[in-house]
Amino acid sequence: MTSDSATLSTPGGISDPGLIKLVNKLQDVFTTVGVTNPIDLPQIVVVGSQSSGKSSVLENIVGRDFLPRGSGIVTRRPLVLQLINRSATSESNGFDKELEGSTDKAANTDEWGEFLHIPGQKFYDFNKIRDEISRETEAKVGRNAGISPAPINLRIYSPNVLNLTLVDLPGLTRVPVGDQPRDIERQIRDMILKYIQKSNAIILAVTAANVDLANSDGLKLAREVDPEGQRTIGVLTKVDLMDEGTDVVDILAGRIIPLRLGYVPVVNRGQRDIDNKKPINAALDAEKAFFDNHKAYRNKSSYCGTPYLARKLNLILMMHIKQTLPEIKGRISSSLQKYTQELESLGPSMLGNSANIVLNIITEFTNEWRTVLDGNNTELSSTELSGGARISFVFHELYSNGVKAVDPFDQVKDVDIRTILYNSSGSSPALFVGTTAFELIVKQQIKRLEEPSLKCASLVYDELVRILTQLLSKQLYRRYPGLKEKIHAVVISFFKKAMEPTNKLVRDLVAMEACYVNTGHPDFLNGHRAMAIVNEKHNPSRPVQVDPKTGKPLANTPARAASPTLVASGEDSSNGGFFGSFFAAKNKKKAAAMEPPPPTLKASGTLSEREGIEVEVIKLLISSYFNIVKRTMIDMVPKAIMLNLVSFTKDEMQKELLENMYRQSELDDLLKESDYTIRRRNECQKMVESLSRANEIVSQVQ
């Protein structure tokens, strides 16, 4: 299998070990600049419970003791372990002094480790690597049993390893022990899921063979994100500790929980071996002897053990990188473009002439203001009305319908009109329909139009504020919060100042209509026409009679006019009407006594025929004239608002902003950037820097 893996090569001419180095470089690029890696890189993630033997598997793969050990959670931060194969050198090259005073008996000049957080320093003593992992962990999470998602990057160079990238994660635990956080199980689970749910992660699920496979924490978690077992490889530890007569052959054959990448059984050092400092080389020899001599595994011993696991992982990782490389290239390219655009939108940190910048921003704002009101905006929405179109909606829908809905007779009833008619005629009963009563009622109703007209101006003001808020939500104004607040305050003050003459003009329009009732208006229904309509309604003309013999119309013989007579003394002379209610219940004696009228005279009787006709005529005239006034207001009020508010702000906006903002002493304060902008620019600069380097790295492969 090693020979196969060595002969594979990529289309770009980079060997497969070079592919793993390429991914290692990409990982380092993002870790070095301290940004979250936006690219899902191929890597092998090691998961398992605390007692499953994860650390021993990793140490066996490396061939050296280097991981912290102890009780409870030892791995408290993700360890990104990059194994790099390099040829052994026959000369020490003067590095013997590096090995002086080393506590590691296996230390040599061909094997060393390097931490990304200590660039350039080589650790030949692997005991010091263990100490540095512990020290760096405590520096982040303290001495308690808390965990952190911030990874530690360790690179190990050795002639005894195959190129691999492994991520060691904290072991799964169920019950908090000692001073561990109460939700330690959830914290670890969330951290592991964050790594293994990425589609480019190969899951190395470590399970003790002497435990029922169905209870494996590692496999259970892997199945949640990889239910088909397409990217999970199982490692069975403690095979040598299984009960007599039992083995893992059924598991290896995929008859229990099948995995596409299969299972590999291994034998690790026991706790006694570790305490007795048993060398890993001796442990690997013992592992080989176990599989070669065990009756269940001897026929397949070449597919068992740590060396085979390392080769298998190396091949799986290389093939996986090959498959995902085009996607990685595409993601790096698109992410670089996205962050570059955002960086450009945030603008440079070094400003030019502050006066010019403020002047340009004011000019740009006023141009956008005019554009939005005129409907020439390039970012026109296809889903909702915006800008000037919303103001048009206020005029032609809300205000127009609001004015049309004002009914003059919902407040003035027929009996009220009758009372006004009597009052307007004074001491002499009116011979004709009273003009005074008509004008009085019409003027009262015209004044009712002031409220919806002022409401219309208020709604347009709200729309202008809405447009202002939308314009100030752009990235440019988020960058300068002081400038944004100043523009907002100046423009709102400008709107309020413009509202005073606008409201006055609207009130004047209503007052003009109420001041003079033009009964000579060509659309007005005059009194004669109104009287004719009412008479026609009450006395419809009889059909003309035709002579059946000649077919000619017969002349109507006018009825003889009744001679005027006095009303009989016993009849009710009032005949209903306004005053009928005062005399209907009185007897002749009281009538003859002529009692003085009561302090308050109110009509309570039904309308007489004449009163009914007069009221209907008045109502016709009121409706006719009120409709003329409505049409005038629907036409004129929007014009008044446009003149004194909308067009005024459009024409005078730039002048107002310059007068209130273009002051040399305030310019620097206005252009003080927000903390968000400064922080986000730094993040984008780091991301663009790392993605540019990543793009250079992947561009090596065509």
Secondary structure, DSSP 8 states (H G I E B T S, - for coil): -HHHHHH-B-TTS-BHHHHHHHHHHHHHHHHHTT----S---EEEEEEBTTS-HHHHHHHHHTS--S---SS----S-EEEEEEE----SS-TT-HHHHTT-S-TT--TT-EEEETTSTT--B--HHHHHHHHHHHHHHHH-SSS------EEEEEEETTS--EEEEE---B-SS--TT--TTHHHHHHHHHHHHHTSTTEEEEEEEETTS-GGG-HHHHHHHHH-TT-SSEEEEEE-GGGS-TT--SHHHHTTSSS--TT-EEE-----HHHHHTT--HHHHHHHHHHHHHH-TTTGGGGGG-SHHHHHHHHHHHHHHHHHHHHHHHHHHHHHHHHHHHHHHHHH--SS---HHHHHHHHHHHHHHHHHHHHHT--TT--SSS--THHHHHHIIIIIIHHHHHT--TTTTS-HHHHHHHHHHHHTTS--SS--HHHHHHHHHHHHHTTHHHHHHHHHHHHHHHHHHHHHHHTSHHHHH-HHHHHHHHHHHHHHHHHHHHHHHHHHHHHHHHHHH---TT-TTS--HHHHHHHHHHHHS------B-TTT--B---------------TTS-TT-SHHHHHHHTT--HHHHHHT----SS----S---HHHHHHHHHHHHHHHHHHHHHHHHHHHHHHHHHIIIIIHHHHHHHHHHHHHHH--TTTHHHHT---HHHHHHHHHHHHHHHHHHHHHHHHTT--
